[in-house]
Amino acid sequence: MIVYRFEADLFYANAGHFMDEVLRLLSATTAPVRAIVFDASGISDVDYSAAKTLLQMEAEFARRSVRAALVAALDEVREELARYGLNIGAVSINDAVDALSTGNL
């Protein structure tokens, strides 16, 4: 399991970097990664371009059998992501780790 924190809003100019960094982390491990937790406490906005990138990441996660959870997100960010069709979430990092490790998320 990887826990990843991004310290900026997600928008067209950094969405590609975000995806590249996450996929590099997934590929750099010797053991297969089965889950990733995104700490979104540093993200206050996600634009349309970034949401499209997140949807691409979601498809790549499915291809690799990686489950994902988003934690510590502002309500506004969760609402934006839901509008774009992304509904990954958990209340806290501990809840996400527990749910992902038991297969309940």
C-alpha positions as CSV (number, residue, x, y, z in Angstrom):
1,M,0.0,0.0,0.0
2,I,1.2,3.5,-0.8
3,V,0.1,6.7,1.0
4,Y,0.6,9.7,-1.2
5,R,0.2,13.4,-0.4
6,F,0.0,16.2,-3.1
7,E,0.4,19.7,-1.8
8,A,-1.2,21.8,-4.5
9,D,-4.5,22.2,-6.3
10,L,-4.9,19.9,-9.3
11,F,-5.2,21.7,-12.6
12,Y,-4.2,21.5,-16.3
13,A,-0.6,22.5,-15.6
14,N,0.3,19.9,-13.0
15,A,-2.1,17.1,-13.6
16,G,0.3,15.2,-15.9
17,H,3.1,15.5,-13.4
18,F,0.7,14.2,-10.7
19,M,-0.2,11.2,-12.8
20,D,3.4,10.5,-13.8
21,E,4.6,10.7,-10.2
22,V,1.9,8.3,-8.9
23,L,2.5,5.8,-11.7
24,R,6.2,6.0,-11.1
25,L,5.6,5.1,-7.5
26,L,3.4,2.2,-8.4
27,S,6.1,0.9,-10.8
28,A,9.1,1.5,-8.6
29,T,8.2,-1.1,-5.9
30,T,9.5,-4.6,-5.9
31,A,6.3,-6.0,-4.4
32,P,3.0,-5.4,-6.3
33,V,1.0,-2.5,-4.9
34,R,-2.6,-3.3,-4.3
35,A,-3.8,0.0,-2.8
36,I,-3.1,3.7,-2.8
37,V,-4.3,6.3,-0.4
38,F,-4.3,9.9,-1.5
39,D,-4.1,12.5,1.2
40,A,-5.9,15.4,-0.3
41,S,-5.6,17.8,2.6
42,G,-3.4,20.1,0.4
43,I,-5.9,20.2,-2.5
44,S,-8.6,22.8,-2.5
45,D,-9.6,22.7,-6.2
46,V,-9.6,20.2,-9.1
47,D,-10.3,21.6,-12.6
48,Y,-11.8,19.7,-15.6
49,S,-8.4,18.8,-17.1
50,A,-7.2,17.3,-13.8
51,A,-10.4,15.4,-13.4
52,K,-9.9,13.8,-16.8
53,T,-6.4,12.8,-15.7
54,L,-7.8,11.3,-12.5
55,L,-10.3,9.3,-14.6
56,Q,-7.4,8.0,-16.7
57,M,-5.6,7.1,-13.5
58,E,-8.7,5.3,-12.3
59,A,-8.7,3.2,-15.5
60,E,-5.0,2.4,-15.0
61,F,-5.5,1.4,-11.4
62,A,-8.3,-1.0,-12.5
63,R,-5.9,-2.5,-15.1
64,R,-3.3,-3.0,-12.4
65,S,-5.8,-4.2,-9.8
66,V,-5.0,-1.3,-7.5
67,R,-7.7,0.1,-5.2
68,A,-7.7,3.8,-4.4
69,A,-9.0,6.0,-1.6
70,L,-9.0,9.7,-1.1
71,V,-8.8,11.0,2.4
72,A,-8.8,14.4,4.2
73,A,-10.4,16.1,1.2
74,L,-12.5,19.2,1.6
75,D,-16.2,18.8,1.0
76,E,-15.9,21.1,-2.0
77,V,-13.3,18.9,-3.5
78,R,-15.3,15.8,-3.0
79,E,-18.3,17.5,-4.6
80,E,-16.2,18.5,-7.6
81,L,-14.8,15.0,-8.0
82,A,-18.3,13.5,-7.7
83,R,-19.5,15.9,-10.5
84,Y,-16.7,14.5,-12.7
85,G,-17.7,10.9,-11.9
86,L,-15.0,10.1,-9.3
87,N,-16.2,8.7,-6.0
88,I,-13.2,7.4,-4.2
89,G,-13.2,8.3,-0.6
90,A,-12.9,7.5,3.1
91,V,-13.2,9.6,6.2
92,S,-9.6,9.3,7.6
93,I,-6.3,7.8,6.6
94,N,-6.8,5.1,9.3
95,D,-10.3,4.2,7.9
96,A,-8.8,4.1,4.4
97,V,-5.9,1.8,5.3
98,D,-8.2,-0.5,7.3
99,A,-10.8,-0.7,4.4
100,L,-8.2,-1.2,1.7
101,S,-6.2,-3.8,3.6
102,T,-9.4,-5.8,4.3
103,G,-10.8,-5.4,0.8
104,N,-13.8,-3.4,2.0
105,L,-13.1,-0.4,-0.3
